[in-house]
Amino acid sequence: MTTNANHPSSAPTFLDRLVLGTLPFVPAPLMRRVASRYIAGEELEEALAELASLAGRGYPGILDILGEHVESEVEARTVLDQYLRAADAVAEKELDAYVSVKPTHMGLAVSEDLADELYQVLAARCRERSLFVRVEMEDSPTTDATLRVFARLRQQFDNVGIVLQARLLRTPADIAALPPGSNVRMVKGVYLEPAAIAHVDADAIRRAYVKGSLELLERGHFVGLATHDDALADELLAAIAARAIGPDRYELQVLLGVREPLWKLWMSAGHTVRVYVPYGPEWRAYSLRRLKQNPELLRSIVRNTLRRD
Ligand SMILES: Cc1cc2nc3c(=O)[nH]c(=O)nc-3n(C[C@H](O)[C@H](O)[C@H](O)COP(=O)(O)OP(=O)(O)OC[C@H]3O[C@@H](n4cnc5c(N)ncnc54)[C@H](O)[C@@H]3O)c2cc1C
């Protein structure tokens, strides 16, 4: 069964607009109830406990502090400190996890130099701790700068990776330009982008995802297949098996709280499944922004919450 959050019908319907318009008024406890499935909590300790619980069930993790678009250098440096503390704690507790950071959370909207500096400090600390850092990908106005930050980081660090979005028409060219031996998370892309620069049809996004992932593997990169689209994953896993590509070259990546029965299936078939664990006090603002950006997420969450209840 596959539904998709990337269908062209993702433009808000009247009902979506009505629901989205009322979101800021949803009482915090109710929002929290919905969000609690997807977000580990407000504090680092809660995220560490979630990672430990996942590890006990066989899932390595990805730690993300919620937040984006910081507008001042001071704020960005505070975010860096939080990430350093998180990385230290992951290493001290010997958790099988790494950190994943949005460029605009690390000050990219303030300046590219600031993002360079902060990612470099984080990557250096993580290297000392034998941890990996992923540079996430945000909306298309930030893609060029993000890839530049990543390319400069890669000149100094092996423990850094990037995210590419299948929906963007530029992605095949970005794949061709990657430094050799990169570690890439492939995603459909959570930001809705205009048809001039992106696939908007769900099947076209899926085809681009398969093609891009296989191209990455053929070029020798490590690929994190970040998706909950089981038909897409099945197609890719079959293609990977047919090419005799070993489990050291790829893994599946999923979001906390989303389609857990699938993780179990994949894990029992011998694949690594890594779970993304977001946390932080900004969970409410973050959830609201994400829901407004992509109303189809709201439909998925409501459907899944109702199904669970
Ligand atoms: C580990 C990870 C990291 C990511 N990092 C980035 C990034 O850096 N940049 C970026 O642009 N995008 C990122 N994404 C998001 C990604 O681009 C997609 O928007 C998201 O994964 C949904 O697409 P899908 O491939 O799961 O397929 P879909 O067809 O959208 O979903 C398949 C099924 O999963 C359900 N589902 C999917 N997502 C959710 C959700 N959030 N809540 C409830 N149900 C859901 C759907 O209802 C559907 O049943 C990341 C995703 C993952 C899993």
The ligand as an SDF file (V2000), in Angstrom:
LIG
                    3D

 53 58  0  0  0  0  0  0  0  0999 V2000
   15.2420   10.1350    7.8530 C   0  0  0  0  0  0  0  0  0  0  0  0
   14.6290   11.2110    6.9870 C   0  0  0  0  0  0  0  0  0  0  0  0
   15.2850   12.4160    6.8110 C   0  0  0  0  0  0  0  0  0  0  0  0
   14.7490   13.4110    5.9750 C   0  0  0  0  0  0  0  0  0  0  0  0
   15.4680   14.5360    5.7140 N   0  0  0  0  0  0  0  0  0  0  0  0
   15.0080   15.4240    4.8110 C   0  0  0  0  0  0  0  0  0  0  0  0
   15.7750   16.5480    4.4030 C   0  0  0  0  0  0  0  0  0  0  0  0
   16.8990   16.7820    4.8600 O   0  0  0  0  0  0  0  0  0  0  0  0
   15.2400   17.3930    3.4760 N   0  0  0  0  0  0  0  0  0  0  0  0
   14.0110   17.1770    2.9200 C   0  0  0  0  0  0  0  0  0  0  0  0
   13.5870   17.9560    2.0540 O   0  0  0  0  0  0  0  0  0  0  0  0
   13.2590   16.1310    3.3020 N   0  0  0  0  0  0  0  0  0  0  0  0
   13.7250   15.2660    4.2260 C   0  0  0  0  0  0  0  0  0  0  0  0
   12.9520   14.1780    4.5760 N   0  0  0  0  0  0  0  0  0  0  0  0
   11.5250   14.1350    4.1730 C   0  0  0  0  0  0  0  0  0  0  0  0
   11.3170   13.5330    2.8040 C   0  0  0  0  0  0  0  0  0  0  0  0
   11.7550   14.4390    1.8160 O   0  0  0  0  0  0  0  0  0  0  0  0
    9.8300   13.2290    2.5540 C   0  0  0  0  0  0  0  0  0  0  0  0
    9.0950   14.4100    2.5970 O   0  0  0  0  0  0  0  0  0  0  0  0
    9.2070   12.2750    3.5530 C   0  0  0  0  0  0  0  0  0  0  0  0
   10.0820   11.2170    3.8390 O   0  0  0  0  0  0  0  0  0  0  0  0
    7.9070   11.6900    2.9850 C   0  0  0  0  0  0  0  0  0  0  0  0
    8.1610   11.0000    1.8000 O   0  0  0  0  0  0  0  0  0  0  0  0
    8.1880    9.3940    1.6870 P   0  0  0  0  0  0  0  0  0  0  0  0
    9.3360    9.0360    0.7930 O   0  0  0  0  0  0  0  0  0  0  0  0
    8.1790    8.7860    3.0220 O   0  0  0  0  0  0  0  0  0  0  0  0
    6.9130    9.0060    0.8540 O   0  0  0  0  0  0  0  0  0  0  0  0
    5.3850    9.3950    1.0360 P   0  0  0  0  0  0  0  0  0  0  0  0
    4.7420    8.8540   -0.1820 O   0  0  0  0  0  0  0  0  0  0  0  0
    5.2780   10.8310    1.3280 O   0  0  0  0  0  0  0  0  0  0  0  0
    4.9590    8.5930    2.3040 O   0  0  0  0  0  0  0  0  0  0  0  0
    4.8070    7.1860    2.3340 C   0  0  0  0  0  0  0  0  0  0  0  0
    3.9210    6.8370    3.5120 C   0  0  0  0  0  0  0  0  0  0  0  0
    4.4730    7.3070    4.7430 O   0  0  0  0  0  0  0  0  0  0  0  0
    3.5650    8.2010    5.4180 C   0  0  0  0  0  0  0  0  0  0  0  0
    4.3290    9.3600    5.8960 N   0  0  0  0  0  0  0  0  0  0  0  0
    5.3910    9.9250    5.2960 C   0  0  0  0  0  0  0  0  0  0  0  0
    5.8740   10.9510    6.0310 N   0  0  0  0  0  0  0  0  0  0  0  0
    5.0690   11.0630    7.1280 C   0  0  0  0  0  0  0  0  0  0  0  0
    5.0430   11.8990    8.2730 C   0  0  0  0  0  0  0  0  0  0  0  0
    5.9360   12.8810    8.4580 N   0  0  0  0  0  0  0  0  0  0  0  0
    4.0730   11.6910    9.1890 N   0  0  0  0  0  0  0  0  0  0  0  0
    3.1740   10.7050    9.0360 C   0  0  0  0  0  0  0  0  0  0  0  0
    3.1490    9.8690    7.9860 N   0  0  0  0  0  0  0  0  0  0  0  0
    4.0740   10.0340    7.0370 C   0  0  0  0  0  0  0  0  0  0  0  0
    2.5860    8.6430    4.3570 C   0  0  0  0  0  0  0  0  0  0  0  0
    1.3140    8.9050    4.8930 O   0  0  0  0  0  0  0  0  0  0  0  0
    2.5260    7.4440    3.4560 C   0  0  0  0  0  0  0  0  0  0  0  0
    1.6460    6.4960    3.9890 O   0  0  0  0  0  0  0  0  0  0  0  0
   13.4910   13.1800    5.3710 C   0  0  0  0  0  0  0  0  0  0  0  0
   12.8300   11.9830    5.5590 C   0  0  0  0  0  0  0  0  0  0  0  0
   13.3760   10.9820    6.3400 C   0  0  0  0  0  0  0  0  0  0  0  0
   12.6540    9.6840    6.4760 C   0  0  0  0  0  0  0  0  0  0  0  0
  1  2  1  0
  2  3  1  0
  2 52  2  0
  3  4  2  0
  4  5  1  0
  4 50  1  0
  5  6  2  0
  6  7  1  0
  6 13  1  0
  7  8  2  0
  7  9  1  0
  9 10  1  0
 10 11  2  0
 10 12  1  0
 12 13  2  0
 13 14  1  0
 14 15  1  0
 14 50  1  0
 15 16  1  0
 16 17  1  0
 16 18  1  0
 18 19  1  0
 18 20  1  0
 20 21  1  0
 20 22  1  0
 22 23  1  0
 23 24  1  0
 24 25  2  0
 24 26  1  0
 24 27  1  0
 27 28  1  0
 28 29  2  0
 28 30  1  0
 28 31  1  0
 31 32  1  0
 32 33  1  0
 33 34  1  0
 33 48  1  0
 34 35  1  0
 35 36  1  0
 35 46  1  0
 36 37  1  0
 36 45  1  0
 37 38  2  0
 38 39  1  0
 39 40  1  0
 39 45  2  0
 40 41  1  0
 40 42  2  0
 42 43  1  0
 43 44  2  0
 44 45  1  0
 46 47  1  0
 46 48  1  0
 48 49  1  0
 50 51  2  0
 51 52  1  0
 52 53  1  0
M  END
$$$$
